[in-house]
Amino acid sequence: MAETTPIEARGYAHPDALVSTEWVAQHLDDPAIRIVESDEDVLLYDTGHVPGAVKIDWHTDLQHPLQRDYLDEESFARLMGEKGIAPDTLVVFYGDKNNWWATYALWVFQLFGHTNVKVMDGGRKKWADENRPFSTDYPSYPATQYPVAPRNDERVRAFREDVLEHVKRKGQLVDVRSPEEYSGEKLHMPDYPQEGAMRGGHIPGAKSMPWARAVNPDTGEFKSADELRALYEGQLGLSGDQDTIAYCRIGERSSHTWFALTYLLGWPNVRNYDGSWTEWGNSVRLPIER
């Protein structure tokens, strides 16, 4: 098993945004904590999960049932009540694919002001690599009365019009898709169905940094702050004090980059454009570069 550097030794701006697998193992029975699994493979939870973890399905739980949008305030409060999550509950997210969908779920929680959140560094991969136990039990927790709070998208979410204005101002844009998607050669990641957009390419001025480069491929853990700065500041020439928008295809990969820039590097003004390429590449007369 690859050696890892402790979270607190990696130089992050907010090291408390991450917890280790060992920390989670020691808090499995803590009633003040709810462990949440969110995966790309929505059936994976059923095959085994961290004991006591509840499942949040990125598609059926977090999305509006009709519009292309997220669930409304009443639905979020109801979901929290069903999962036994109160406003002061610490929610620890983890999942497959190096926590790609876990950070997406965490990002959606920010729209509703639930900021008491962390990510289990390394996700399912590291938990499994360490031969930690998985459970097929479906936990049940006492329902909570979660208050219906106003949803605020402005702080962490960018819409198409925001991105257009950002392009006009020559603002910082990070395209976190694969190089083939960025160049327009493909419309989706390699080995995925090539569908979802009428045109390929990237938003003018966007710089390419695939989301997974923020992760150590051997452990699934986030790279150190110095390594992340080398990617985003060194290679791309971005500045942490500038407004930054990240995007991908539907906003899930870019939520991972949003998490790294916001929590690990401490950039104060990062937004996720969840419309991403399936909106931009299908819209009439929006500018595209290749």
Order of alpha helices (4+ residues) and beta strands (2+ residues): beta-alpha-beta-alpha-beta-alpha-beta-alpha-beta-alpha-alpha-beta-alpha-beta-alpha-beta-alpha-beta-alpha
